[in-house]
């Protein structure tokens, strides 16, 4: 699965779910609240009237956790108590004892701090289908909503959608889909938010442009580009550069060059020859001014454009593919391996 981590600040790596405190009243005029700070849990006691001989005991999951005492707290006074921040979901019980109007009394509050790890979401393997405009994901916190922004490679926004959920439990498959008109998808920005307010985001770049195959009339057994084919390659370079200029504001492109041969000769020799020719094509484009990372790979007799028997001279199979992408092209019948070599 693809996994993405929260981009929220590190100090809220743990998120508290604030369950209401339950008090047992025995005649002490105090208010109570609590909060989670970055490095502590803070409890706040407010006196509605004069209190003396104050003492506080805190229990966590049924065990003694901390205690405090002080002489008095005047009307309207505030007493803040700090203790260790919980690292997991914890049930608390706090007992406040004091003398009020010369009579002893106590209050007991119960509350729960439900702790979540940093928000992560995962795209379910095999579900990401930009052509069908959908994918399935899960969160590790209760799901509130997912925002999807889809941009085309002409710079236009193809779709903007918020998919809402009703606090679906962590691990629940969440179906995400959108509707958009025609256009080649460049980026898909996904921002997931949980019911705790934590969020995580990532960007998918499914964009890839495969140019029409180029046929270069290499001499038999040679990887040297004939002078008469230079104009064809220069025209292809202009197409590549125009496409890069259109999208460079949003993504960084790489050029992948795949070389192929027909079935004449031995397969091992053809493999080496196709790789040498792909490398030669990349070097030519760089010499002509292409300012992109360039990768090359030879496929020899693999991925034939026209299926033939062995030792068949088929010009359509002596070709090269130029693929612009932000990542290594996925394997396919035409790109059966992913062992790209860097030219620079």
C-alpha positions in Angstrom: 0.0 0.0 0.0 1.0 3.6 -0.5 1.3 5.2 2.9 1.3 8.9 3.7 2.1 10.6 7.0 0.7 13.7 8.7 2.0 17.0 7.7 0.8 18.6 10.9 3.4 20.1 13.3 5.4 17.6 15.4 4.0 18.9 18.7 0.6 17.6 17.9 1.8 14.2 16.9 -0.6 12.8 19.5 -4.3 13.9 19.3 -6.6 13.8 22.3 -10.2 13.1 22.2 -11.9 15.1 24.9 -14.5 13.0 26.7 -16.6 15.0 29.1 -15.6 14.9 32.7 -18.1 13.4 35.1 -18.2 14.8 38.6 -19.5 13.5 41.9 -20.6 16.5 43.9 -20.1 16.7 47.6 -20.4 20.3 48.4 -17.2 21.9 47.1 -17.8 25.0 44.9 -15.1 24.3 42.2 -14.9 24.0 38.4 -12.7 21.6 36.6 -11.2 21.3 33.1 -8.2 19.7 31.4 -6.2 19.9 28.3 -3.2 18.3 26.5 -0.2 20.6 26.0 2.8 19.6 23.8 4.7 18.0 26.8 2.1 17.7 29.6 -1.5 17.1 30.6 -2.8 20.2 32.4 -5.7 20.2 34.8 -7.4 23.4 35.9 -9.3 23.9 39.1 -11.3 27.1 39.7 -12.7 28.1 43.1 -16.2 29.7 43.1 -15.6 30.5 46.8 -12.9 30.4 49.4 -11.3 26.9 49.8 -8.8 25.7 52.4 -6.6 22.6 52.9 -6.8 21.7 49.2 -5.5 18.3 48.1 -5.7 16.5 44.7 -5.1 12.9 43.8 -5.0 11.6 40.2 -5.4 8.0 39.2 -4.7 6.7 35.7 -6.3 3.4 34.6 -7.0 2.6 38.3 -3.5 3.3 39.6 -2.1 6.2 41.5 -0.5 8.6 39.1 0.2 12.0 40.9 -0.9 14.1 43.8 -0.8 17.8 44.9 -1.6 19.9 48.0 -1.9 23.6 48.8 -3.1 25.7 51.7 -6.0 27.7 50.2 -7.5 29.0 47.0 -9.5 32.2 47.2 -12.8 33.1 45.4 -12.1 33.1 41.6 -8.7 31.6 42.1 -7.2 29.2 39.5 -4.9 26.3 40.2 -3.2 24.6 37.3 -1.7 21.2 37.8 0.6 19.5 35.3 1.4 15.8 35.0 3.0 13.6 32.4 1.3 13.6 29.0 -0.4 10.2 28.2 1.1 8.2 25.4 -1.9 6.0 24.9 -5.6 6.2 25.6 -6.0 6.5 29.3 -9.0 6.7 31.8 -8.5 9.2 34.6 -10.1 9.8 37.9 -9.2 13.0 39.9 -10.3 13.5 43.5 -10.4 17.1 44.8 -10.7 17.5 48.6 -10.9 20.8 50.5 -12.4 22.5 53.5 -15.3 24.8 52.6 -17.2 26.8 55.2 -15.3 24.9 57.9 -16.7 21.6 56.5 -14.6 18.9 54.6 -15.8 18.0 51.2 -14.7 16.3 48.0 -15.4 16.1 44.3 -14.5 13.2 42.0 -14.2 13.7 38.2 -13.7 11.0 35.6 -12.5 11.6 32.1 -10.7 9.9 29.2 -7.9 11.0 27.0 -8.1 9.0 23.8 -4.7 9.2 22.0 -4.2 8.7 18.3 -0.8 8.4 16.5 0.0 10.9 13.7 -2.5 10.7 11.0 -1.6 8.4 8.1 -3.6 7.2 5.1 -3.0 4.4 2.7 -4.2 3.9 -0.8 -5.3 0.3 -1.2 -3.1 -1.7 -3.5 -4.5 -1.9 -7.1 -7.3 0.7 -6.4 -5.6 3.8 -7.8 -7.1 4.3 -11.3 -6.8 7.9 -12.5 -8.4 7.0 -15.8 -11.5 5.8 -14.0 -11.3 8.8 -11.6 -11.3 6.7 -8.4 -9.3 5.1 -5.7 -9.8 3.5 -2.2 -8.0 4.5 0.9 -7.9 3.9 4.6 -7.0 6.2 7.6 -5.6 5.3 11.0 -8.0 7.8 12.7 -11.8 8.2 12.4 -12.4 9.8 8.9 -14.0 13.2 8.6 -13.4 14.1 4.9 -11.0 13.9 2.0 -10.4 16.7 -0.4 -9.3 15.9 -4.0 -8.0 18.5 -6.5 -7.2 17.3 -10.0 -5.1 19.5 -12.4 -4.7 19.0 -16.1 -1.4 19.3 -18.0 -2.7 22.6 -19.5 -2.7 24.1 -16.1 -6.5 24.0 -15.7 -8.3 22.6 -12.6 -10.2 19.5 -13.9 -12.0 18.7 -10.6 -12.3 19.8 -7.0 -14.2 17.6 -4.6 -14.6 17.1 -0.9 -15.8 13.6 0.1 -17.3 13.6 3.6 -17.5 10.7 6.0 -19.3 10.2 9.3 -16.4 9.3 11.6 -15.8 6.0 9.9 -13.6 3.8 12.1 -9.8 3.6 11.5 -9.1 1.0 8.8 -12.5 1.4 7.0 -12.1 1.4 3.2 -13.1 4.9 2.0 -14.2 5.2 -1.6 -12.9 8.3 -3.3 -14.1 9.3 -6.8 -14.5 12.5 -8.8 -15.9 13.6 -12.1 -14.0 15.7 -14.6 -14.2 16.6 -18.3 -11.6 15.7 -20.9 -8.0 16.5 -20.3 -4.7 14.8 -19.5 -4.4 14.5 -15.7 -1.2 16.0 -14.4 -1.5 16.0 -10.6 -4.0 14.7 -8.0 -3.7 16.5 -4.7 -5.2 14.6 -1.8 -5.8 16.0 1.7 -7.3 13.7 4.3 -8.7 15.0 7.7 -9.8 13.0 10.7 -12.5 13.8 13.2 -9.7 14.9 15.6 -8.7 17.7 13.3 -5.4 16.0 12.3 -4.6 16.1 8.6 -2.3 14.5 6.0 -1.7 15.3 2.4 0.1 14.0 -0.7 0.3 14.5 -4.4 -0.1 11.8 -7.0 1.5 12.5 -10.4 0.0 10.0 -12.9 1.0 12.1 -15.8 3.0 10.5 -18.6 3.4 11.4 -22.3 4.5 8.8 -24.7 5.5 10.3 -28.1 5.1 8.5 -31.4 7.9 6.1 -32.1 10.9 7.3 -34.0 12.5 5.2 -36.7 16.2 5.9 -37.2 18.0 4.2 -40.1 21.0 3.0 -38.1 23.5 1.1 -40.2 23.6 -2.6 -39.5 25.2 -3.3 -36.1 25.8 0.5 -35.5 24.5 2.9 -32.9 25.7 6.0 -34.8 22.9 8.3 -35.8 22.9 9.0 -39.6 23.1 12.6 -40.5 19.9 12.4 -42.6 17.9 11.4 -39.5 19.0 14.4 -37.5 16.0 16.6 -38.6 13.6 14.0 -37.4 15.2 13.9 -34.0 15.4 17.7 -33.8 11.6 17.9 -34.5 11.0 15.4 -31.7 13.2 17.5 -29.4 11.0 20.5 -30.1 7.9 18.5 -29.2 9.4 17.3 -26.0 10.6 20.8 -25.0 7.1 22.3 -25.7 5.5 19.7 -23.5 8.0 20.3 -20.7 7.5 24.1 -20.9 3.8 23.5 -20.5 4.0 21.6 -17.2 7.3 22.7 -15.6 5.4 25.1 -13.3 3.9 22.1 -11.5 6.2 19.1 -12.0 9.8 18.1 -12.7 10.1 16.0 -15.9 12.4 13.2 -16.8 12.9 11.7 -20.3 13.0 7.9 -20.7 14.3 6.5 -24.0 13.5 2.9 -24.9 15.3 1.2 -27.8 14.2 -1.8 -29.8 15.4 -4.0 -32.7 13.8 -6.5 -35.1 14.4 -10.2 -34.8 17.3 -10.4 -37.3 20.5 -11.7 -35.5 21.0 -13.1 -32.1 18.8 -11.9 -29.2 21.8 -11.1 -27.0 23.4 -9.0 -29.7 20.2 -7.2 -30.4 19.8 -6.5 -26.7 23.2 -4.8 -26.5 22.6 -3.0 -29.8 19.2 -1.6 -28.7 20.8 -0.3 -25.5 23.6 1.4 -27.3 21.2 3.0 -29.8 18.9 4.3 -27.0 22.0 5.8 -25.3 23.1 7.4 -28.6 19.7 9.0 -29.1 19.8 10.4 -25.5 23.3 11.8 -26.0 22.2 13.5 -29.3 19.2 15.2 -27.6 21.5 16.5 -24.8 24.0 17.8 -27.4 21.1 19.6 -29.0 20.2 21.4 -25.8 17.8 19.2 -23.9 18.0 20.2 -20.2 16.4 17.2 -18.5 17.5 14.1 -16.7 17.7 11.4 -19.3 17.4 7.7 -18.8 17.8 4.9 -21.4 17.2 1.2 -21.7 17.3 -1.3 -24.5 14.7 -4.0 -25.0 16.2 -5.7 -28.0 13.5 -8.1 -29.5 11.2 -7.7 -26.5 8.1 -5.6 -26.9 7.9 -6.0 -30.7 5.6 -3.5 -32.4 4.8 -6.1 -35.1 4.9 -9.7 -34.0 7.2 -11.7 -36.4 9.1 -14.9 -36.6 12.8 -15.0 -35.9 15.2 -13.4 -38.4 12.5 -11.2 -39.9 13.6 -7.8 -41.2 10.7 -5.6 -40.0 11.3 -1.8 -40.0 8.5 -1.1 -37.6 10.3 -3.0 -34.9 13.5 -1.0 -35.3 12.3 2.0 -33.3 12.8 4.1 -30.2 10.1 5.4 -27.8 10.4 8.7 -25.9 8.5 8.9 -22.7 8.2 12.0 -20.6 7.3 11.3 -17.0 8.0 12.3 -13.4 8.9 8.8 -12.5 10.1 5.5 -14.0 7.4 4.3 -16.5 5.4 1.4 -15.2 6.2 -1.9 -16.8 4.0 -3.1 -19.7 4.2 -5.1 -22.9 6.2 -2.4 -24.5 8.3 -1.7 -21.4 8.8 -5.2 -19.9 11.6 -4.2 -17.5 12.5 -1.2 -15.4 16.3 -1.3 -15.4 16.8 2.3 -16.6 20.3 3.8 -16.8 21.0 7.4 -16.2 22.7 9.3 -19.0 23.4 12.3 -16.7 
